[in-house]
Amino acid sequence: MLEGPDLVIEEASTGPDVLRRVRQGGIDLVVADLQIGAMGGIAICMELRHDESYLPGDPTAVLMLLDRRADVFLARRAGADGFVVKPLDPQRVRAAVRTVLRGDEYDDDFLRPATVRATG
């Protein structure tokens, strides 16, 4: 979904692996699923934000892949820079990655409840 000449992708299968790799440096963005083993995306994001509060260096952007719209609150509280709600669509994921790498936040509008207003 993300492979291309302008991105280098590294995979990690556990939360501790992600943290270890980020702490080594050179990672611009972590794309983390809400649920990956014993340490999911929320815990990864919170741990990275904790590290950034006292360690030198630039923050690492985090894009969360959420299971449902209700998880947006958790992603925001954890300090995620953006989120995409499943089911994943390659165009939305690529747009989110580009946006977050640019330094902006990405708020996925997919499955957002409609706002209803009474007129009268």
KAWODA-V202877 format. One record per residue. N is the residue number from 1. PSI is psi in whole degrees, -180 to 180 (* if undefined). Layout:
# KAWODA-V202877
n | psi
N | PSI
N | PSI
This chain:
# KAWODA-V202877
n | psi
1 | -33
2 | -9
3 | 142
4 | 173
5 | -19
6 | 1
7 | 141
8 | 121
9 | 131
10 | 141
11 | 143
12 | 138
13 | -9
14 | 158
15 | -48
16 | -34
17 | -41
18 | -49
19 | -43
20 | -46
21 | -42
22 | -41
23 | -21
24 | -22
25 | 167
26 | 10
27 | 125
28 | -30
29 | 136
30 | 125
31 | 112
32 | 132
33 | 148
34 | -38
35 | 105
36 | 96
37 | -146
38 | -18
39 | 97
40 | -174
41 | -38
42 | -48
43 | -39
44 | -49
45 | -45
46 | -41
47 | -42
48 | -43
49 | -35
50 | -48
51 | -44
52 | -20
53 | -18
54 | -11
55 | 147
56 | 161
57 | 168
58 | 149
59 | 152
60 | 127
61 | 147
62 | 127
63 | 122
64 | 140
65 | 111
66 | 150
67 | -31
68 | 159
69 | -32
70 | -19
71 | -8
72 | -42
73 | -46
74 | -43
75 | -43
76 | -44
77 | -32
78 | -16
79 | 19
80 | 147
81 | -16
82 | 170
83 | 152
84 | 132
85 | 134
86 | 153
87 | 143
88 | 141
89 | 126
90 | -39
91 | -42
92 | -41
93 | -46
94 | -41
95 | -42
96 | -45
97 | -48
98 | -43
99 | -48
100 | -39
101 | -27
102 | -13
103 | 6
104 | 163
105 | 150
106 | 116
107 | 104
108 | 123
109 | -4
110 | 134
111 | 16
112 | 132
113 | 143
114 | 145
115 | 128
116 | 129
117 | 139
118 | 140
119 | 154
120 | *
